[in-house]
Amino acid sequence: MSLTSFGLTVGVQAPTLHRWYRDYLSDYSKDGGASIHKNDIEVKTKNGKTNIHVPIFKDENFGSSMAIDEKQIGEDMYTIMSNRETTKIAMICKSMRSDEIRQVIESQPNPDKPEPNRKILYI
């Protein structure tokens, strides 16, 4: 669903919804958008290295019951991990490759916990 479609459904114009999200619901306006790249990482690939865009990574939202989904935003494909118990998003990254997603999860520091709350289950 696009922002315009959602706006029509709730009776609010898309630019207004966008401004509300940018200025009040996200941290974008606090730092001019710099924080959107704070979790981006460089990963190793067969052809060298590539940057993976990680706009959201919240370690506190990881748990024992996680859901994973892929979404297309514009022309880009993103992987979204959310906690099934709390329904909160834990991670969004611009990759659908399991090896890159694993590198993203393992690369994020967690200064609050000696043992990370996030563990990758290999099936």
ZILINCOR-V995736 format. One record per pair of residues at least 24 apart in sequence whose ideal C-beta (glycine too) atoms are under 10 Angstrom apart, sorted by the first residue. I is the first residue (numbers start at 1). J is the second residue. Records with the same first field share a line. If there is no record, write none. Layout:
BEGIN
I = J, J
END
This chain:
BEGIN
26 = 55, 56
39 = 91, 92, 93, 104, 107, 108, 109
40 = 93, 94, 104
41 = 93, 100, 103, 104, 106, 107, 108
42 = 103, 107
43 = 93, 95, 97, 99, 100, 101, 102, 103, 104, 107
44 = 99, 100, 103
45 = 97, 99, 100, 103
46 = 99
50 = 95, 97, 100
51 = 94
52 = 79, 93, 94, 95, 97, 100, 101, 103, 104, 107
53 = 78, 92, 93, 94, 95, 104
54 = 78, 79, 91, 92, 93, 94, 95, 101, 104, 105, 107, 108
55 = 91, 92, 93, 94
56 = 80, 81, 89, 90, 91, 92, 93
57 = 81, 89, 90, 91, 92, 93, 104, 105, 107, 108, 118
58 = 83, 88, 89, 90, 91, 92, 108
59 = 90, 91, 105, 108, 109, 110, 111, 112, 113, 116, 117, 118
60 = 86, 88, 90, 110, 112, 113, 117
61 = 86, 87, 88, 89, 90, 91, 117, 118
62 = 86, 88, 90, 91, 105, 108, 110, 116, 117, 118, 119
63 = 88, 90, 117, 118
64 = 117, 119, 121
66 = 90, 91, 118, 119, 121
68 = 98, 101
70 = 95, 96
71 = 96
79 = 104
81 = 105, 118
90 = 117, 118
91 = 118
98 = 122
END
